[in-house]
Amino acid sequence: MAGNGGAPAGFWGETVQLVGAVGRAMSVTLKNLFRKPVTVHYPDVKRPYPDRFRGILALAYEKDTGEEACIGCRLCEYVCPPQVIKVEMLKGQKRNYAKTFTLELYACEFCELCVQVCPTDAIIMMKSFDLATADRRDLLLDKDRLHALGLQFEPSWATGNRLRDMQAPPKPARGEARGEAKGETKEPAE
């Protein structure tokens, strides 16, 4: 008498299924037993990060003048979903600066919205993730620590201006392109 799926029922049928399952599992083990290990001995050996890897946040300096790039506009504070960024603006003679800039990295979602809205590319993501600590207070980052992180690690490809350019449509929609090619223009409705 056949049980599930045509296999013989009873003790011997279940024993055959068990031996087959163990055999399949052991074949996978034996295949991987002689493979070269892929373990990286971190932190002595670090893997290269992909070009578009986005890790911890940092503040950048302007490349031309060497001044801090943040103008204290507070757009990053407004757009942050978990509200972990706090910025106070200091008005200067030539331009505005961020008087204080704090980031609660322990609650950050790494959603990158703050990077996308920054008009001066002041807040950037770095190609690193290793800020492990035993104390949460070390993950409350102030302006000086964020600038130090910006100098310590390699910046990611994604900056606010590049991300905004990437989101813009590369060419006009099909209907608009056809209408312009025929010389047709739509007149506004009155």
N, C-alpha and C positions, 0 to 999 in steps of 0.2 A: 504494500500500500504506500502510495507517495504522499508526502507532506507538502510543505511550502515549496513551490516552484519545481516540483517533480523530484525533489531529493527524497531518499528513503527516510521514513519516519523512525523514531526510536533512538536507542542508545548509539547504535553504530552509525546512523546517519548524522547525528550531532557530532560524533567523534571525528568523522571525515571532514565536516565543515570546520571544526575547531583546528584540526591539523592543517587544513588549507589556509586558514586565516593566519595561523602562526607562521607558516611557510612564506606567505606573501610579505608579512612584516619583517621576517628575518632576511628576505631577499633585498629589501630596501636597506636594511642595516648593513648587509655585506657589501652592497654597491657603494655605500658612503664610507665604509671602513677604510678604504685605500685611497680616498680622494685627498687632495691637498687641503689643509684647513684654511678657512677664510678669516680666522680670528685676527684682529688687529690689536696689538698690545698698546691700547690707549692708556695714558696720555703720552707715552714715549714715542709712539708712532701714530701720526694723525692721517686719516684718510683725506684725500683732496675733495673739497666740496664741489658740487656741480655749479655751473655758472649762475643759475637762477635760485640758488639756495638762499633762504631768508631766515636769519636767526635773530639774535638779540638786537634791541634798539639802541641807537647812540645818536649823539648830536655832532654835527659836522661844522667845520670852519669853511669860510669862503676861500677858494683856491687862489684868487687874485690878491686879496688884501690881507688874508690871514686872520680876519676878524670872525667872531662867531656869526654863523649864518642865521640864527633864530632872531626874528624881529618881534617876537612876543605877540603875534596876532591872535593867538589862542584858538585857531581853527582846529588844531589837533585835540585840544581839550574839549571842544564842543562836539566833535565827531566820535570821540572814544566811547564805545558801547559800555564798558564796565566803569567808566569815569575814573581811570587810574592816573591821568595826567593832570597836573596842576601847574599853571603858568601865571606869573605876574609880569606885566609889561613895565618897562622903564623908558620914558620918553627922553630921547637924546636930541642934540642940536641937528645932526645930520639925518639920523634915522632912529627908529625904536630898537630896543634890545629886550631880551628876557631878563628881568631882574632875578627871578627864581624860576626854576623848571624842575619839577619833581615827577618821577615816574615810579609807580608801584609795580615793579616787574613781577612780583609774586602773584598778582591778580590779572596781569596782562593776558589777553586772548591771542595776541600776535595776529590780529586780523589785518594789519597793514593799512587800515583806513587813515591813521595819522600820517603815514608816509605819503599817501596819495593826495591828501589835501594841502600839504605844506607847500606854500608858493615859492619858498626859497631853497627847497631841498635841504632844510636844516636837520630834520629828523630822518634818519636812514636806518636800514637794517643791515646787519653785519653778517659775514660768513662764519659765524661761530654760534655755539649754543651753550658752551661750557662755563656757566656761572654757578655751578653747584656750591651750596653752602649749607651749614648746619643751623644758621640763624636767619630767620626771615628778615630781620632788620638790615641785613647786608643787601637785600634785594630792593630796598627803598633807595632809589638812585636819585641823586641831586644833579645839578647842572655840571659841576666839576667832574663827577664820576662818569656822567654820560659823555662828556668831551674826551675823557681819558679812554673810554671804550672805543670811541670813534678813531682814536689814534692807534690803539693797540691791535685792533683786528682789521682784516681786509673788508672793505665795504661790498655789499651785495650789488648785483646788477640793477636791481629795482630801486629807482629813486622816484620821487613824486612826478617830475616832469616826464620821465620815460614811461611811467605807468599811464599817465594821462594821454600821452601821444599814442600809446598802444591801444587805448580804448576808443580813440577817434575812428570813425569809419574810414577805411582806406580809399574808397572810391564812392562816387554818388550812387544812389539806388538806381535800379534798372529803369523804372518809370521816368525818373528825372533825366537820365542819360538819353533815352529815346526822344523825349519831348524837346530837348535842346538840339538834338541832331536834326530833327525835322524843322527846326525854326519855330516851333509852336511855343507860345508863352501863355500862361494862364493869367487871365485878368481877375483881379480881386472882386469878390461878390459885393454888391452894394446893399 
